[in-house]
Amino acid sequence: MSEKQKKASAYWKENVRYLFILLAIWFAVSYGAGILFKDTLNEIKVGGFELGFWFAQQGSIYVFVILIFVYVRLMNTLDKKYGYDE
């Protein structure tokens, strides 16, 4: 395997690791907070709404958008690390 192929392989391995971590966070927030822990979170009110309801309706969307920006930042750093930046 050439040096270029090793670098590309390491790049994609790190990229996939970031994807799995970020998707796990999104899953935990959307499924966990919105469904599994709904009853516990509903004891807390946010703007007059129960927190479990808020996470199911809005929170997971906000977290997803935040994770998009985190992913962009991580990928820009990763691109620079492996020399793929423009």
ROVO-789983 format. One record per residue: x, y, z of N, C-alpha, C in turn; residue number from 1; residue in three letters. Coordinates in steps of 0.1 Angstrom, whole numbers, plus 5000, padded with zeros to 4 digits. Example, Ala and Ser with C-alpha at 12.3 -4.5 7.8 and 13.67 -1.06 7.14 Angstrom:
BEGIN
<vexlum <5132; 4943; 5078>; <5123; 4955; 5078>; <5132; 4967; 5078>; 1; "ALA">,
<vexlum <5128; 4978; 5071>; <5137; 4989; 5071>; <5129; 5000; 5079>; 2; "SER">,
***
This chain:
BEGIN
<vexlum <5009; 4988; 5000>; <5000; 5000; 5000>; <5009; 5012; 5000>; 1; "MET">,
<vexlum <5006; 5022; 4991>; <5014; 5034; 4990>; <5011; 5043; 5002>; 2; "SER">,
<vexlum <5020; 5053; 5003>; <5018; 5063; 5014>; <5005; 5071; 5012>; 3; "GLU">,
<vexlum <5002; 5074; 4999>; <4989; 5081; 4996>; <4977; 5073; 5000>; 4; "LYS">,
<vexlum <4977; 5060; 4997>; <4966; 5051; 5001>; <4965; 5050; 5016>; 5; "GLN">,
<vexlum <4976; 5049; 5023>; <4976; 5049; 5038>; <4970; 5061; 5044>; 6; "LYS">,
<vexlum <4974; 5073; 5038>; <4968; 5086; 5043>; <4953; 5087; 5040>; 7; "LYS">,
<vexlum <4949; 5082; 5029>; <4935; 5082; 5025>; <4927; 5073; 5034>; 8; "ALA">,
<vexlum <4933; 5061; 5037>; <4926; 5052; 5046>; <4925; 5057; 5060>; 9; "SER">,
<vexlum <4935; 5063; 5065>; <4935; 5069; 5079>; <4925; 5081; 5079>; 10; "ALA">,
<vexlum <4924; 5088; 5068>; <4915; 5100; 5068>; <4900; 5094; 5069>; 11; "TYR">,
<vexlum <4897; 5084; 5061>; <4883; 5079; 5061>; <4880; 5072; 5074>; 12; "TRP">,
<vexlum <4890; 5065; 5079>; <4887; 5059; 5092>; <4884; 5069; 5103>; 13; "LYS">,
<vexlum <4891; 5080; 5103>; <4888; 5090; 5113>; <4875; 5097; 5110>; 14; "GLU">,
<vexlum <4872; 5099; 5097>; <4859; 5105; 5093>; <4847; 5097; 5097>; 15; "ASN">,
<vexlum <4848; 5084; 5095>; <4837; 5075; 5099>; <4836; 5074; 5114>; 16; "VAL">,
<vexlum <4847; 5075; 5122>; <4846; 5076; 5136>; <4838; 5088; 5141>; 17; "ARG">,
<vexlum <4841; 5099; 5135>; <4834; 5112; 5138>; <4819; 5110; 5135>; 18; "TYR">,
<vexlum <4816; 5104; 5124>; <4802; 5102; 5120>; <4795; 5094; 5130>; 19; "LEU">,
<vexlum <4801; 5083; 5134>; <4794; 5074; 5144>; <4792; 5081; 5157>; 20; "PHE">,
<vexlum <4802; 5088; 5162>; <4801; 5096; 5174>; <4789; 5106; 5174>; 21; "ILE">,
<vexlum <4789; 5114; 5163>; <4779; 5124; 5162>; <4765; 5118; 5160>; 22; "LEU">,
<vexlum <4764; 5108; 5152>; <4751; 5101; 5151>; <4746; 5095; 5164>; 23; "LEU">,
<vexlum <4756; 5090; 5172>; <4752; 5084; 5185>; <4747; 5095; 5194>; 24; "ALA">,
<vexlum <4753; 5107; 5194>; <4748; 5118; 5202>; <4734; 5122; 5197>; 25; "ILE">,
<vexlum <4732; 5123; 5184>; <4719; 5126; 5179>; <4708; 5116; 5183>; 26; "TRP">,
<vexlum <4712; 5103; 5182>; <4703; 5092; 5185>; <4699; 5093; 5200>; 27; "PHE">,
<vexlum <4709; 5095; 5208>; <4707; 5096; 5223>; <4697; 5108; 5226>; 28; "ALA">,
<vexlum <4699; 5119; 5219>; <4691; 5131; 5222>; <4677; 5128; 5217>; 29; "VAL">,
<vexlum <4676; 5124; 5204>; <4662; 5123; 5198>; <4655; 5111; 5203>; 30; "SER">,
<vexlum <4661; 5099; 5204>; <4654; 5087; 5208>; <4653; 5087; 5224>; 31; "TYR">,
<vexlum <4665; 5089; 5230>; <4666; 5088; 5244>; <4658; 5098; 5251>; 32; "GLY">,
<vexlum <4661; 5111; 5248>; <4654; 5122; 5255>; <4639; 5123; 5251>; 33; "ALA">,
<vexlum <4636; 5120; 5239>; <4623; 5122; 5234>; <4613; 5110; 5236>; 34; "GLY">,
<vexlum <4619; 5098; 5239>; <4611; 5086; 5240>; <4614; 5079; 5253>; 35; "ILE">,
<vexlum <4626; 5075; 5255>; <4630; 5067; 5267>; <4629; 5074; 5280>; 36; "LEU">,
<vexlum <4634; 5086; 5280>; <4634; 5094; 5293>; <4623; 5105; 5293>; 37; "PHE">,
<vexlum <4613; 5103; 5285>; <4603; 5113; 5284>; <4596; 5116; 5297>; 38; "LYS">,
<vexlum <4592; 5105; 5304>; <4585; 5107; 5317>; <4593; 5114; 5327>; 39; "ASP">,
<vexlum <4606; 5111; 5328>; <4614; 5118; 5338>; <4616; 5132; 5334>; 40; "THR">,
<vexlum <4619; 5135; 5321>; <4621; 5149; 5316>; <4608; 5157; 5317>; 41; "LEU">,
<vexlum <4597; 5151; 5316>; <4584; 5158; 5316>; <4581; 5165; 5330>; 42; "ASN">,
<vexlum <4589; 5161; 5340>; <4588; 5168; 5353>; <4594; 5182; 5352>; 43; "GLU">,
<vexlum <4602; 5185; 5342>; <4608; 5198; 5341>; <4600; 5206; 5330>; 44; "ILE">,
<vexlum <4597; 5218; 5332>; <4590; 5227; 5323>; <4599; 5237; 5316>; 45; "LYS">,
<vexlum <4598; 5238; 5303>; <4605; 5248; 5295>; <4595; 5256; 5287>; 46; "VAL">,
<vexlum <4594; 5269; 5291>; <4584; 5278; 5283>; <4570; 5273; 5284>; 47; "GLY">,
<vexlum <4567; 5266; 5295>; <4553; 5261; 5297>; <4551; 5247; 5291>; 48; "GLY">,
<vexlum <4561; 5242; 5284>; <4560; 5228; 5279>; <4569; 5218; 5287>; 49; "PHE">,
<vexlum <4565; 5206; 5287>; <4572; 5196; 5294>; <4585; 5193; 5286>; 50; "GLU">,
<vexlum <4596; 5191; 5293>; <4609; 5190; 5286>; <4610; 5178; 5277>; 51; "LEU">,
<vexlum <4604; 5166; 5281>; <4603; 5155; 5272>; <4596; 5158; 5259>; 52; "GLY">,
<vexlum <4585; 5165; 5260>; <4578; 5169; 5247>; <4586; 5178; 5239>; 53; "PHE">,
<vexlum <4593; 5188; 5246>; <4601; 5197; 5238>; <4613; 5190; 5231>; 54; "TRP">,
<vexlum <4619; 5180; 5237>; <4630; 5173; 5230>; <4624; 5165; 5219>; 55; "PHE">,
<vexlum <4613; 5159; 5220>; <4607; 5151; 5210>; <4603; 5160; 5198>; 56; "ALA">,
<vexlum <4598; 5172; 5200>; <4594; 5181; 5190>; <4604; 5191; 5184>; 57; "GLN">,
<vexlum <4613; 5196; 5193>; <4622; 5207; 5189>; <4637; 5203; 5192>; 58; "GLN">,
<vexlum <4639; 5198; 5203>; <4653; 5196; 5208>; <4661; 5188; 5199>; 59; "GLY">,
<vexlum <4656; 5177; 5194>; <4664; 5168; 5185>; <4668; 5175; 5172>; 60; "SER">,
<vexlum <4659; 5184; 5167>; <4662; 5192; 5155>; <4673; 5202; 5158>; 61; "ILE">,
<vexlum <4672; 5209; 5169>; <4682; 5218; 5173>; <4696; 5211; 5174>; 62; "TYR">,
<vexlum <4696; 5200; 5181>; <4708; 5193; 5183>; <4714; 5188; 5170>; 63; "VAL">,
<vexlum <4705; 5184; 5160>; <4710; 5179; 5147>; <4717; 5191; 5140>; 64; "PHE">,
<vexlum <4711; 5203; 5140>; <4717; 5214; 5133>; <4730; 5218; 5140>; 65; "VAL">,
<vexlum <4731; 5218; 5153>; <4743; 5220; 5160>; <4754; 5210; 5156>; 66; "ILE">,
<vexlum <4750; 5197; 5155>; <4759; 5187; 5151>; <4764; 5188; 5137>; 67; "LEU">,
<vexlum <4756; 5194; 5128>; <4761; 5197; 5114>; <4772; 5207; 5115>; 68; "ILE">,
<vexlum <4771; 5218; 5123>; <4782; 5227; 5124>; <4794; 5221; 5131>; 69; "PHE">,
<vexlum <4792; 5213; 5141>; <4803; 5206; 5147>; <4810; 5197; 5137>; 70; "VAL">,
<vexlum <4803; 5190; 5128>; <4808; 5181; 5118>; <4817; 5189; 5108>; 71; "TYR">,
<vexlum <4811; 5200; 5104>; <4819; 5209; 5094>; <4832; 5213; 5100>; 72; "VAL">,
<vexlum <4832; 5217; 5113>; <4844; 5221; 5119>; <4854; 5210; 5121>; 73; "ARG">,
<vexlum <4849; 5198; 5125>; <4857; 5186; 5126>; <4863; 5182; 5112>; 74; "LEU">,
<vexlum <4855; 5183; 5102>; <4860; 5179; 5088>; <4870; 5190; 5083>; 75; "MET">,
<vexlum <4868; 5202; 5086>; <4878; 5212; 5082>; <4892; 5210; 5089>; 76; "ASN">,
<vexlum <4891; 5206; 5101>; <4903; 5203; 5109>; <4910; 5190; 5103>; 77; "THR">,
<vexlum <4901; 5180; 5100>; <4906; 5168; 5095>; <4912; 5170; 5081>; 78; "LEU">,
<vexlum <4906; 5178; 5073>; <4911; 5181; 5059>; <4925; 5187; 5060>; 79; "ASP">,
<vexlum <4927; 5196; 5069>; <4940; 5203; 5071>; <4950; 5193; 5076>; 80; "LYS">,
<vexlum <4946; 5184; 5086>; <4955; 5175; 5091>; <4961; 5165; 5081>; 81; "LYS">,
<vexlum <4953; 5161; 5071>; <4957; 5152; 5061>; <4960; 5158; 5047>; 82; "TYR">,
<vexlum <4960; 5172; 5047>; <4964; 5179; 5035>; <4954; 5179; 5024>; 83; "GLY">,
<vexlum <4941; 5177; 5027>; <4931; 5178; 5017>; <4923; 5191; 5017>; 84; "TYR">,
<vexlum <4928; 5201; 5024>; <4921; 5214; 5024>; <4924; 5221; 5011>; 85; "ASP">,
<vexlum <4915; 5230; 5007>; <4917; 5237; 4995>; <4924; 5250; 4997>; 86; "GLU">,
***
